[in-house]
């Protein structure tokens, strides 16, 4: 006869163990997952506050399009901050380059390609100059880029003649408001569904292949429960985005550009020597120099890269608004810096991921969009954004040295060392009480009680540390 009670206990333990494993992963990798959790909370809160409008296909597509230019800037700013620098000039540089392309096409008679190449040449030269002053002349990046901000604000006003210049060029209209060609099927875009399905299959296969590769190389992989959970969450996210795009207008060119930029920089920072050297410079410039890395060259490359992304951002912005204006540019750099910090980039350098910087941009723009839809006073918006930024930096400080934890191992350890823990705790409590009484009685042999208390405290702390450092593998037989 089957023991129903035993089956129920096994099932309950399996569920409990799964959640312990999940919480262990989140606690150990809180820096990586913290902003994703915050983003989910923001989506849920504004979803309820707006009766689902916030998460609806129309609004969510617009939200991602509005975020595009900030996300591109955040990618570049993440690397700048990783190298322990800052760039305050990217807002007006981006706005100027966007205006340069529009003016060159609309009033200068240039083709879009020639205008874009001209803007690219300008931003590469400017990035190299900024990098030269910062890396070679040793002028603080704050000063160099602050000067650049003032200079390009002036160039922007000169380029636009202090007036708004509209554009009807098909290139700008397509980039700013265009979408991939759609094929409607039952009210949904078939192209978006196919793209979503392909991305999901690629994500599954890459995850499985990476896991198999790690097993062959004897590299520890995450537990199967976590692997499956990640795949399920990924499926939910891709499924939702596929629904959003297919139910609205499809996939926008702004989103495609953003994804392309993120993909290139993700590959560069994780799979190339240049990426590793950028993080090495941010971790310790002196150690990087001693190891043979040309720190000055890396800094120049980072600022040139930031300038190129500022150009992309500026062109995306003028394309979306279909005009160039002297009013463009303010606060762009602050949004990019805030997005990088909110995404977990460390203010002390050496730590930060471009994908998380994009998540930080989405967090910021979601707050702005959600508060507007919920009818919250616009005057409160900067207060909330500032508070979120401060909390993000505090979060970074307190999670900088998080130690790995295995709650399943701790659970086993508590049961295994139950008697020892109880005995050591009893001895500690007894020694503490005796020491307190001896002090109160002003006894001459007080040092003996202090010695006994110190030994008891040491033993108690030792067993607690042993339990806290336990892992599941310690209690699994062969």
MARZANU-611284 format. One line per field, with one value per residue (C-alpha): residue number from 1; residue in one letter; x, y, z. Coordinates in pm, 1 decimal. Layout:
resi = c(NUM / ...)
resn = c(a / ...)
u = c(X / ...)
v = c(Y / ...)
w = c(Z / ...)
END
This chain:
resi = c(1 / 2 / 3 / 4 / 5 / 6 / 7 / 8 / 9 / 10 / 11 / 12 / 13 / 14 / 15 / 16 / 17 / 18 / 19 / 20 / 21 / 22 / 23 / 24 / 25 / 26 / 27 / 28 / 29 / 30 / 31 / 32 / 33 / 34 / 35 / 36 / 37 / 38 / 39 / 40 / 41 / 42 / 43 / 44 / 45 / 46 / 47 / 48 / 49 / 50 / 51 / 52 / 53 / 54 / 55 / 56 / 57 / 58 / 59 / 60 / 61 / 62 / 63 / 64 / 65 / 66 / 67 / 68 / 69 / 70 / 71 / 72 / 73 / 74 / 75 / 76 / 77 / 78 / 79 / 80 / 81 / 82 / 83 / 84 / 85 / 86 / 87 / 88 / 89 / 90 / 91 / 92 / 93 / 94 / 95 / 96 / 97 / 98 / 99 / 100 / 101 / 102 / 103 / 104 / 105 / 106 / 107 / 108 / 109 / 110 / 111 / 112 / 113 / 114 / 115 / 116 / 117 / 118 / 119 / 120 / 121 / 122 / 123 / 124 / 125 / 126 / 127 / 128 / 129 / 130 / 131 / 132 / 133 / 134 / 135 / 136 / 137 / 138 / 139 / 140 / 141 / 142 / 143 / 144 / 145 / 146 / 147 / 148 / 149 / 150 / 151 / 152 / 153 / 154 / 155 / 156 / 157 / 158 / 159 / 160 / 161 / 162 / 163 / 164 / 165 / 166 / 167 / 168 / 169 / 170 / 171 / 172 / 173 / 174 / 175 / 176 / 177 / 178 / 179 / 180 / 181 / 182 / 183 / 184 / 185 / 186 / 187 / 188 / 189 / 190 / 191 / 192 / 193 / 194 / 195 / 196 / 197 / 198 / 199 / 200 / 201 / 202 / 203 / 204 / 205 / 206 / 207 / 208 / 209 / 210 / 211 / 212 / 213 / 214 / 215 / 216 / 217 / 218 / 219 / 220 / 221 / 222 / 223 / 224 / 225 / 226 / 227 / 228 / 229 / 230 / 231 / 232 / 233 / 234 / 235 / 236 / 237 / 238 / 239 / 240 / 241 / 242 / 243 / 244 / 245 / 246 / 247 / 248 / 249 / 250 / 251 / 252 / 253 / 254 / 255 / 256 / 257 / 258 / 259 / 260 / 261 / 262 / 263 / 264 / 265 / 266 / 267 / 268 / 269 / 270 / 271 / 272 / 273 / 274 / 275 / 276 / 277 / 278 / 279 / 280 / 281 / 282 / 283 / 284 / 285 / 286 / 287 / 288 / 289 / 290 / 291 / 292 / 293 / 294 / 295 / 296 / 297 / 298 / 299 / 300 / 301 / 302 / 303 / 304 / 305 / 306 / 307 / 308 / 309 / 310 / 311 / 312 / 313 / 314 / 315 / 316 / 317 / 318 / 319 / 320 / 321 / 322 / 323 / 324 / 325 / 326 / 327 / 328 / 329 / 330 / 331 / 332 / 333 / 334 / 335 / 336 / 337 / 338 / 339 / 340 / 341 / 342 / 343 / 344 / 345 / 346 / 347 / 348 / 349 / 350 / 351 / 352 / 353 / 354 / 355 / 356 / 357 / 358 / 359 / 360 / 361 / 362 / 363 / 364 / 365 / 366 / 367 / 368 / 369 / 370 / 371 / 372 / 373 / 374 / 375 / 376 / 377 / 378 / 379 / 380 / 381 / 382 / 383 / 384 / 385 / 386 / 387 / 388 / 389 / 390 / 391 / 392 / 393 / 394 / 395 / 396 / 397 / 398 / 399 / 400 / 401 / 402 / 403 / 404 / 405 / 406 / 407 / 408 / 409 / 410 / 411 / 412 / 413 / 414 / 415 / 416 / 417 / 418 / 419 / 420 / 421 / 422 / 423 / 424 / 425 / 426 / 427 / 428 / 429 / 430 / 431 / 432 / 433 / 434 / 435 / 436 / 437 / 438 / 439 / 440 / 441 / 442 / 443 / 444 / 445 / 446 / 447 / 448 / 449 / 450 / 451 / 452 / 453 / 454 / 455 / 456 / 457 / 458 / 459 / 460 / 461 / 462 / 463 / 464 / 465 / 466 / 467 / 468 / 469 / 470 / 471 / 472 / 473 / 474 / 475 / 476 / 477 / 478)
resn = c(x / x / x / x / x / x / x / x / x / x / x / x / x / x / x / x / x / x / x / x / x / x / x / x / x / x / x / x / x / x / x / x / x / x / x / x / x / x / x / x / x / x / x / x / x / x / x / x / x / x / x / x / x / x / x / x / x / x / x / x / x / x / x / x / x / x / x / x / x / x / x / x / x / x / x / x / x / x / x / x / x / x / x / x / x / x / x / x / x / x / x / x / x / x / x / x / x / x / x / x / x / x / x / x / x / x / x / x / x / x / x / x / x / x / x / x / x / x / x / x / x / x / x / x / x / x / x / x / x / x / x / x / x / x / x / x / x / x / x / x / x / x / x / x / x / x / x / x / x / x / x / x / x / x / x / x / x / x / x / x / x / x / x / x / x / x / x / x / x / x / x / x / x / x / x / x / x / x / x / x / x / x / x / x / x / x / x / x / x / x / x / x / x / x / x / x / x / x / x / x / x / x / x / x / x / x / x / x / x / x / x / x / x / x / x / x / x / x / x / x / x / x / x / x / x / x / x / x / x / x / x / x / x / x / x / x / x / x / x / x / x / x / x / x / x / x / x / x / x / x / x / x / x / x / x / x / x / x / x / x / x / x / x / x / x / x / x / x / x / x / x / x / x / x / x / x / x / x / x / x / x / x / x / x / x / x / x / x / x / x / x / x / x / x / x / x / x / x / x / x / x / x / x / x / x / x / x / x / x / x / x / x / x / x / x / x / x / x / x / x / x / x / x / x / x / x / x / x / x / x / x / x / x / x / x / x / x / x / x / x / x / x / x / x / x / x / x / x / x / x / x / x / x / x / x / x / x / x / x / x / x / x / x / x / x / x / x / x / x / x / x / x / x / x / x / x / x / x / x / x / x / x / x / x / x / x / x / x / x / x / x / x / x / x / x / x / x / x / x / x / x / x / x / x / x / x / x / x / x / x / x / x / x / x / x / x / x / x / x / x / x / x / x / x / x / x / x / x / x / x / x / x / x / x / x / x / x / x / x / x / x / x / x / x / x / x / x / x / x / x / x / x / x / x / x / x / x / x / x / x / x / x / x / x / x / x / x / x / x / x / x / x / x / x / x / x / x / x)
u = c(0.0 / 128.9 / 199.3 / 10.0 / 163.6 / 516.0 / 434.9 / 290.7 / 598.8 / 830.0 / 625.9 / 622.4 / 999.0 / 1056.4 / 855.1 / 1024.3 / 1368.7 / 1291.7 / 1206.5 / 1512.4 / 1726.0 / 1556.5 / 1601.9 / 1967.2 / 2026.4 / 1858.5 / 2051.7 / 2383.5 / 2326.4 / 2124.7 / 2332.7 / 2235.2 / 1869.7 / 1776.7 / 1676.0 / 1485.0 / 1278.8 / 1225.3 / 1114.8 / 860.0 / 722.9 / 691.9 / 506.1 / 263.5 / 198.1 / 134.2 / -62.3 / -307.7 / -302.5 / -392.2 / -637.6 / -405.4 / -346.7 / 21.5 / 87.3 / -137.5 / 17.4 / -17.3 / 131.5 / 405.1 / 523.2 / 534.8 / 721.1 / 995.7 / 1020.7 / 1049.0 / 1319.6 / 1528.6 / 1750.0 / 1813.7 / 1893.0 / 2154.0 / 2317.1 / 2304.6 / 2503.0 / 2790.7 / 2764.6 / 2789.5 / 3135.7 / 3239.7 / 3144.9 / 3300.6 / 3633.7 / 3578.9 / 3498.3 / 3192.7 / 3065.7 / 2840.8 / 2862.8 / 2671.4 / 2333.0 / 2425.1 / 2667.2 / 2383.9 / 2140.6 / 2397.9 / 2477.4 / 2108.7 / 2059.4 / 2369.6 / 2227.5 / 1881.7 / 2020.4 / 2268.7 / 1987.8 / 1709.4 / 1898.1 / 2242.6 / 2120.0 / 2336.9 / 2229.3 / 2147.3 / 2453.1 / 2692.9 / 2536.4 / 2564.1 / 2927.4 / 2999.7 / 2837.7 / 3034.7 / 3362.9 / 3280.9 / 3193.5 / 3502.9 / 3729.8 / 3550.4 / 3564.1 / 3936.6 / 3995.0 / 3803.5 / 3989.9 / 4323.0 / 4262.9 / 4139.8 / 4393.6 / 4703.4 / 4676.1 / 4509.3 / 4230.8 / 3939.6 / 3665.2 / 3408.7 / 3582.8 / 3651.8 / 3298.6 / 3139.3 / 3329.4 / 3209.0 / 2850.8 / 2872.9 / 3057.4 / 2810.3 / 2512.5 / 2647.6 / 2710.7 / 2354.2 / 2208.5 / 2431.9 / 2346.6 / 1970.8 / 1980.2 / 1783.7 / 1476.5 / 1306.9 / 1381.3 / 1127.8 / 1209.2 / 996.6 / 1280.0 / 1166.4 / 1477.8 / 1396.8 / 1027.5 / 1103.9 / 1357.8 / 1144.8 / 796.1 / 848.2 / 794.4 / 899.0 / 658.3 / 365.9 / 160.7 / -172.9 / -315.9 / -627.3 / -560.8 / -197.9 / 129.8 / 273.2 / 624.8 / 640.9 / 519.5 / 784.4 / 1062.1 / 951.6 / 944.7 / 1291.2 / 1436.7 / 1279.2 / 1419.3 / 1766.1 / 1755.1 / 1657.3 / 1922.9 / 2200.5 / 2113.2 / 2115.2 / 2437.1 / 2612.4 / 2505.1 / 2631.8 / 2961.0 / 3010.0 / 2942.6 / 3202.5 / 3458.6 / 3368.7 / 3255.8 / 2984.0 / 2644.8 / 2342.1 / 2099.7 / 1844.1 / 1556.3 / 1705.3 / 1780.2 / 1420.0 / 1289.0 / 1498.4 / 1370.1 / 1010.6 / 1057.6 / 1230.1 / 940.5 / 693.5 / 886.2 / 937.6 / 578.1 / 446.7 / 665.0 / 561.5 / 197.7 / 259.1 / 429.7 / 199.0 / -115.1 / -0.5 / 205.7 / 484.5 / 852.9 / 973.3 / 1302.8 / 1389.6 / 1365.9 / 1570.6 / 1849.5 / 1849.8 / 1862.1 / 2141.2 / 2349.3 / 2296.3 / 2384.2 / 2708.7 / 2819.1 / 2712.8 / 2931.0 / 3217.3 / 3214.4 / 3175.2 / 3359.2 / 3646.7 / 3986.1 / 3886.8 / 3590.3 / 3803.4 / 4057.0 / 3789.3 / 3678.7 / 4039.1 / 4104.7 / 3792.7 / 3884.9 / 4235.2 / 4405.3 / 4742.9 / 4722.1 / 4599.6 / 4897.7 / 5139.0 / 4983.3 / 5060.9 / 4727.3 / 4751.0 / 4512.5 / 4527.8 / 4427.6 / 4138.4 / 4004.4 / 4022.2 / 3837.1 / 3565.8 / 3505.2 / 3504.3 / 3252.0 / 3039.7 / 3042.2 / 2930.1 / 2641.0 / 2551.5 / 2526.1 / 2295.9 / 2085.2 / 2062.3 / 1956.6 / 1697.4 / 1557.9 / 1523.1 / 1377.1 / 1110.2 / 1013.1 / 1072.5 / 1256.4 / 1580.5 / 1556.6 / 1785.9 / 1570.5 / 1692.7 / 1966.5 / 1901.6 / 1912.6 / 1999.2 / 2333.1 / 2168.1 / 1915.4 / 2198.8 / 2403.9 / 2098.7 / 2011.1 / 2364.0 / 2358.7 / 2004.8 / 2115.9 / 2381.2 / 2693.7 / 2926.4 / 3022.3 / 3370.1 / 3424.9 / 3497.8 / 3141.2 / 2848.5 / 2666.0 / 2532.7 / 2211.6 / 2148.0 / 2206.6 / 1924.6 / 1706.6 / 1787.1 / 1670.1 / 1345.0 / 1295.7 / 1332.0 / 1110.6 / 852.6 / 830.3 / 779.8 / 526.8 / 340.1 / 309.6 / 173.2 / -86.9 / -182.9 / -242.4 / 29.8 / 136.3 / 419.8 / 600.3 / 647.4 / 814.9 / 1170.4 / 1145.4 / 1064.3 / 1333.3 / 1590.4 / 1485.2 / 1513.2 / 1862.8 / 1976.0 / 1832.6 / 2012.1 / 2349.4 / 2279.3 / 2181.1 / 2511.1 / 2709.8 / 2538.4 / 2551.1 / 2909.7 / 3053.3 / 2764.3 / 2880.2 / 2731.3 / 2466.2 / 2306.3 / 1987.6 / 1935.6 / 2281.7 / 2206.1 / 1880.7 / 2067.1 / 2342.1 / 2094.3 / 1953.8 / 2297.6 / 2455.4 / 2137.8 / 2276.7 / 2613.3 / 2445.4 / 2209.8 / 2496.1 / 2720.5 / 2432.5 / 2352.7 / 2718.1 / 2732.4 / 2414.5 / 2534.5 / 2882.3 / 2729.6 / 2500.6 / 2787.5 / 3007.5 / 2728.9 / 2676.9 / 3052.6 / 3076.8 / 2782.4 / 2943.3 / 3280.0 / 3459.2 / 3838.7 / 3850.8 / 3654.4 / 3917.7 / 3831.2 / 3466.6 / 3572.6 / 3795.5 / 3512.3 / 3271.7 / 3520.5 / 3569.3 / 3193.9 / 3129.2 / 3404.7 / 3264.9 / 2910.0 / 3020.5 / 3228.8 / 2935.6 / 2710.7 / 2970.9 / 3003.5 / 2627.4 / 2613.5 / 2890.5 / 2737.8 / 2630.6 / 2395.2 / 2681.0 / 2826.8 / 2528.6 / 2466.2 / 2618.8 / 2851.4)
v = c(0.0 / 343.4 / 574.8 / 893.4 / 1082.7 / 999.1 / 1107.7 / 1435.0 / 1500.0 / 1435.1 / 1666.1 / 1938.5 / 1909.5 / 1926.8 / 2248.2 / 2394.9 / 2296.9 / 2458.5 / 2790.8 / 2771.7 / 2717.9 / 3008.2 / 3245.0 / 3136.4 / 3230.1 / 3567.9 / 3648.2 / 3539.0 / 3729.8 / 4018.6 / 4275.6 / 4116.6 / 4046.3 / 4336.8 / 4576.8 / 4306.6 / 4246.4 / 4623.0 / 4646.1 / 4366.6 / 4540.6 / 4869.3 / 4695.0 / 4527.6 / 4847.0 / 5068.0 / 4789.1 / 4798.4 / 5179.3 / 5226.5 / 4934.4 / 4753.4 / 5045.4 / 5068.7 / 4708.7 / 4731.3 / 4675.7 / 5038.4 / 5201.1 / 4941.5 / 4973.9 / 5352.8 / 5312.5 / 5106.0 / 5353.6 / 5643.4 / 5455.7 / 5376.3 / 5687.7 / 5672.8 / 5300.0 / 5356.9 / 5633.1 / 5412.6 / 5139.5 / 5378.7 / 5548.0 / 5211.1 / 5156.0 / 5512.2 / 5467.3 / 5118.7 / 5287.6 / 5529.4 / 5826.0 / 6038.2 / 6209.0 / 6512.5 / 6618.2 / 6334.0 / 6508.0 / 6812.3 / 6617.1 / 6379.1 / 6665.6 / 6854.0 / 6549.3 / 6481.0 / 6843.3 / 6828.8 / 6536.8 / 6696.0 / 7034.5 / 6873.7 / 6680.0 / 6938.6 / 7260.2 / 7144.3 / 6913.6 / 6624.0 / 6262.5 / 6089.4 / 5861.0 / 6154.9 / 6343.4 / 6039.1 / 5982.2 / 6348.5 / 6317.4 / 5997.2 / 6167.6 / 6458.2 / 6237.6 / 6016.5 / 6322.8 / 6478.4 / 6149.4 / 6119.2 / 6477.4 / 6420.4 / 6094.8 / 6267.5 / 6538.6 / 6284.0 / 6004.9 / 6193.9 / 6541.2 / 6397.8 / 6657.7 / 6515.6 / 6378.9 / 6587.5 / 6908.6 / 6798.2 / 6678.2 / 6972.6 / 7199.9 / 6981.6 / 7021.0 / 7401.5 / 7396.1 / 7169.3 / 7350.2 / 7653.0 / 7445.8 / 7313.1 / 7665.7 / 7773.0 / 7465.2 / 7512.6 / 7893.9 / 7891.8 / 7755.0 / 7421.9 / 7257.0 / 6999.5 / 6706.0 / 6510.4 / 6292.7 / 5928.0 / 5808.0 / 5999.2 / 5914.2 / 5545.4 / 5532.6 / 5736.8 / 5600.4 / 5302.7 / 4934.5 / 4613.6 / 4504.6 / 4320.3 / 4019.4 / 4014.5 / 3683.5 / 3686.9 / 4044.0 / 3974.6 / 4038.0 / 3708.9 / 3857.7 / 3949.6 / 3602.9 / 3434.6 / 3661.2 / 3594.5 / 3219.8 / 3222.6 / 3422.6 / 3181.2 / 2874.5 / 3033.7 / 3122.9 / 2764.8 / 2605.7 / 2841.4 / 2772.6 / 2396.5 / 2401.9 / 2619.2 / 2382.8 / 2078.4 / 2254.3 / 2334.7 / 1972.7 / 1846.0 / 2095.1 / 2007.8 / 2366.4 / 2390.8 / 2483.9 / 2625.4 / 2372.6 / 2222.4 / 2382.8 / 2727.2 / 2652.5 / 2550.7 / 2851.0 / 3088.1 / 2926.7 / 2959.8 / 3326.3 / 3390.6 / 3224.1 / 3446.3 / 3765.9 / 3681.2 / 3561.0 / 3888.0 / 4102.1 / 3895.3 / 3955.5 / 4329.6 / 4374.7 / 4147.1 / 4308.3 / 4662.8 / 4760.5 / 4507.5 / 4565.2 / 4925.3 / 5027.2 / 5219.0 / 4894.2 / 4709.5 / 4968.0 / 4948.0 / 4568.8 / 4576.0 / 4816.7 / 4613.1 / 4287.6 / 4429.9 / 4575.8 / 4266.3 / 4053.5 / 4303.8 / 4324.7 / 3951.8 / 3778.5 / 4002.1 / 4104.9 / 4471.5 / 4412.8 / 4235.6 / 4515.8 / 4781.2 / 4606.8 / 4553.4 / 4927.4 / 5001.6 / 4748.9 / 4886.5 / 5118.2 / 5069.8 / 4690.5 / 4702.8 / 4919.3 / 4681.4 / 4385.6 / 4545.8 / 4710.1 / 5052.4 / 5234.5 / 5560.7 / 5389.8 / 5210.1 / 5538.9 / 5703.9 / 5407.4 / 5427.9 / 5798.9 / 5753.0 / 5471.7 / 5698.5 / 5964.9 / 5718.2 / 5603.3 / 5968.2 / 6013.4 / 5710.8 / 5849.4 / 6196.0 / 6062.5 / 5835.7 / 6128.7 / 6371.3 / 6091.3 / 6016.6 / 6385.0 / 6456.1 / 6778.3 / 6922.9 / 7187.5 / 7394.3 / 7264.2 / 6908.1 / 6767.5 / 6883.9 / 6603.9 / 6333.1 / 6275.6 / 6266.8 / 6008.7 / 5796.8 / 5825.0 / 5746.8 / 5446.7 / 5307.6 / 5345.2 / 5209.7 / 4915.1 / 4826.5 / 4990.1 / 5059.8 / 5419.2 / 5295.6 / 5138.2 / 4788.5 / 4657.9 / 4700.5 / 4529.3 / 4696.1 / 4490.3 / 4606.8 / 4965.4 / 4920.3 / 4777.8 / 5091.1 / 5305.2 / 5109.1 / 5151.9 / 5530.1 / 5571.6 / 5331.4 / 5551.1 / 5860.4 / 5690.7 / 5514.8 / 5826.1 / 6023.5 / 5755.4 / 5723.2 / 6098.7 / 6159.8 / 6524.3 / 6592.3 / 6793.3 / 6473.8 / 6290.2 / 6428.3 / 6364.0 / 5996.6 / 5959.5 / 6115.8 / 5886.7 / 5579.2 / 5686.2 / 5732.5 / 5395.1 / 5232.3 / 5365.9 / 5263.4 / 4919.8 / 4900.4 / 4986.1 / 4727.7 / 4445.4 / 4502.8 / 4216.0 / 3971.7 / 3621.7 / 3316.2 / 3138.9 / 2794.1 / 2783.1 / 2414.2 / 2339.7 / 2555.7 / 2365.5 / 2033.6 / 2174.6 / 2296.1 / 1945.3 / 1778.5 / 2009.5 / 2058.2 / 1908.6 / 2085.8 / 2418.6 / 2378.8 / 2278.0 / 2566.1 / 2812.8 / 2686.3 / 2719.5 / 3069.4 / 3184.8 / 3032.3 / 3189.8 / 3528.9 / 3511.3 / 3404.6 / 3688.0 / 3939.5 / 3811.6 / 3818.6 / 4179.5 / 4273.2 / 4103.8 / 4264.6 / 3932.2 / 3914.5 / 3619.9 / 3809.8 / 3729.1 / 3359.7 / 3432.2 / 3655.2 / 3378.3 / 3126.2 / 3367.2 / 3432.3 / 3060.5 / 2994.6 / 3283.5 / 3160.5 / 2807.4 / 2935.7 / 3164.2 / 2885.7 / 2646.6 / 2923.1 / 3012.2 / 2645.5 / 2623.2 / 2947.7 / 2824.9 / 2482.1 / 2373.7 / 2098.5 / 1889.5 / 1849.0 / 1633.5 / 1433.8 / 1086.8 / 989.8)
w = c(0.0 / -95.3 / 195.0 / 100.1 / 389.6 / 272.9 / -83.9 / 42.0 / 256.3 / -39.9 / -259.9 / 7.2 / 53.7 / -324.2 / -347.8 / -39.6 / -172.3 / -508.6 / -345.6 / -120.2 / -431.6 / -612.0 / -317.0 / -285.5 / -649.2 / -608.0 / -290.3 / -440.5 / -766.6 / -626.1 / -818.1 / -1148.9 / -1075.6 / -847.9 / -1126.0 / -1313.7 / -1000.9 / -961.4 / -1325.5 / -1279.2 / -968.7 / -1161.8 / -1443.7 / -1202.3 / -1001.9 / -1303.9 / -1469.9 / -1178.2 / -1144.9 / -1513.1 / -1541.2 / -1779.8 / -2015.9 / -1920.4 / -2029.0 / -2334.6 / -2680.8 / -2795.2 / -2485.9 / -2432.4 / -2791.7 / -2751.6 / -2421.2 / -2586.2 / -2875.1 / -2628.0 / -2438.8 / -2748.7 / -2754.5 / -2376.6 / -2395.7 / -2668.0 / -2462.8 / -2151.1 / -2329.7 / -2397.9 / -2059.2 / -1884.1 / -2031.9 / -1953.2 / -1586.4 / -1578.2 / -1661.5 / -1370.0 / -1595.6 / -1676.6 / -1990.9 / -1948.5 / -2312.9 / -2478.7 / -2458.3 / -2663.4 / -2883.9 / -2973.8 / -3029.8 / -3242.9 / -3457.6 / -3509.6 / -3612.4 / -3833.2 / -4032.5 / -4066.8 / -4174.7 / -4415.0 / -4581.7 / -4572.3 / -4646.1 / -4760.0 / -5030.9 / -4913.4 / -4934.0 / -4607.7 / -4637.3 / -4689.8 / -4397.6 / -4169.4 / -4268.1 / -4195.2 / -3851.0 / -3787.4 / -3876.1 / -3644.1 / -3348.3 / -3390.5 / -3394.1 / -3096.2 / -2900.7 / -2971.7 / -2855.5 / -2531.6 / -2474.9 / -2543.2 / -2282.1 / -2028.0 / -2089.5 / -2200.6 / -2046.8 / -1732.8 / -1721.0 / -1515.2 / -1738.6 / -1551.1 / -1661.2 / -2020.1 / -2084.7 / -1903.0 / -2141.0 / -2428.2 / -2309.9 / -2326.2 / -2659.6 / -2836.3 / -2692.2 / -2880.7 / -3195.2 / -3174.8 / -3165.5 / -3454.4 / -3660.4 / -3618.2 / -3632.8 / -3307.0 / -3483.5 / -3527.9 / -3862.4 / -3974.6 / -4198.9 / -4444.3 / -4570.2 / -4599.4 / -4413.9 / -4094.1 / -4110.9 / -4159.0 / -3875.4 / -3636.1 / -3699.3 / -3930.3 / -3863.8 / -4032.4 / -4307.0 / -4152.0 / -4260.4 / -4079.5 / -3964.8 / -3748.4 / -3636.0 / -3541.8 / -3723.1 / -3847.0 / -3888.9 / -3518.8 / -3420.6 / -3637.7 / -3503.9 / -3145.5 / -3209.8 / -3365.9 / -3075.7 / -2827.3 / -3006.2 / -3028.6 / -2658.1 / -2565.1 / -2785.2 / -2669.8 / -2306.3 / -2357.3 / -2562.3 / -2303.9 / -2027.4 / -2220.6 / -2294.9 / -1926.5 / -1834.6 / -2084.5 / -1950.0 / -1587.8 / -1529.6 / -1261.1 / -1404.6 / -1230.0 / -1081.9 / -1318.7 / -1126.4 / -1185.4 / -1549.0 / -1612.6 / -1418.1 / -1629.9 / -1948.7 / -1828.7 / -1737.5 / -2069.4 / -2247.9 / -2062.3 / -2145.8 / -2513.4 / -2538.5 / -2393.5 / -2618.6 / -2920.1 / -2830.6 / -2781.8 / -3117.8 / -3314.2 / -3168.3 / -3247.9 / -3553.3 / -3541.3 / -3469.2 / -3502.1 / -3659.9 / -3342.1 / -3147.6 / -3409.1 / -3388.1 / -3008.9 / -3007.8 / -3268.0 / -3058.4 / -2741.4 / -2920.5 / -3061.4 / -2727.9 / -2534.6 / -2760.3 / -2740.1 / -2360.1 / -2295.7 / -2579.5 / -2690.4 / -2558.8 / -2583.8 / -2353.8 / -2094.5 / -2105.6 / -2053.1 / -1733.6 / -1626.9 / -1658.8 / -1454.7 / -1187.6 / -1134.6 / -1387.4 / -1217.2 / -1225.9 / -1586.5 / -1683.6 / -1512.6 / -1696.9 / -2032.1 / -2113.9 / -2277.0 / -2041.8 / -2235.6 / -2559.0 / -2387.8 / -2248.8 / -2592.5 / -2747.3 / -2480.4 / -2542.8 / -2921.1 / -2870.4 / -2651.5 / -2922.1 / -3190.5 / -2972.9 / -2906.1 / -3283.3 / -3310.2 / -3025.3 / -3180.9 / -3521.7 / -3357.3 / -3158.8 / -3450.3 / -3661.1 / -3403.4 / -3365.2 / -3736.7 / -3657.0 / -3523.2 / -3254.2 / -3028.6 / -2742.6 / -2789.1 / -2565.4 / -2206.1 / -1947.9 / -2202.7 / -2032.5 / -1690.5 / -1806.8 / -1946.3 / -1625.1 / -1411.9 / -1631.9 / -1593.7 / -1215.0 / -1181.2 / -1394.4 / -1137.5 / -1280.1 / -988.5 / -918.7 / -822.7 / -1165.4 / -1290.8 / -1256.6 / -1494.3 / -1780.5 / -2094.6 / -2082.1 / -1725.6 / -1838.2 / -2089.6 / -1811.6 / -1609.5 / -1903.2 / -1923.2 / -1546.6 / -1576.7 / -1880.7 / -1732.1 / -1422.8 / -1639.4 / -1864.9 / -1584.7 / -1369.0 / -1664.5 / -1741.6 / -1373.7 / -1351.1 / -1092.5 / -1060.1 / -1305.4 / -1036.0 / -835.7 / -1125.6 / -1077.2 / -703.4 / -762.5 / -1029.9 / -796.9 / -515.0 / -737.0 / -847.1 / -485.0 / -385.0 / -678.1 / -561.9 / -201.2 / -331.9 / -519.6 / -206.6 / 13.0 / -243.7 / -355.9 / -148.5 / -128.6 / -35.9 / -210.2 / -7.2 / -37.0 / 169.0 / 92.3 / 232.0 / 536.6 / 589.0 / 585.4 / 808.7 / 1070.4 / 1099.3 / 1092.7 / 1353.3 / 1557.0 / 1879.7 / 1851.3 / 1781.2 / 2076.9 / 2309.9 / 2202.8 / 2231.9 / 2582.0 / 2686.4 / 2540.8 / 2716.6 / 3043.4 / 3014.6 / 2936.0 / 3238.0 / 3467.0 / 3338.2 / 3395.5 / 3751.2 / 3820.1 / 3704.0 / 3920.9 / 4224.2 / 4139.8 / 4181.9 / 4189.4 / 3946.0 / 3677.7 / 3414.5 / 3436.5 / 3355.0 / 3066.1 / 2931.6 / 2960.1 / 2785.1 / 2501.6 / 2442.1 / 2445.5 / 2204.0 / 1972.0 / 1963.8 / 1903.9 / 1621.7 / 1468.3 / 1441.9 / 1304.7 / 1039.8 / 950.3 / 898.9 / 698.0 / 468.5 / 405.0 / 56.1 / -54.8 / -199.4 / 151.9 / 252.7 / -65.5 / -66.9 / -352.3)
END
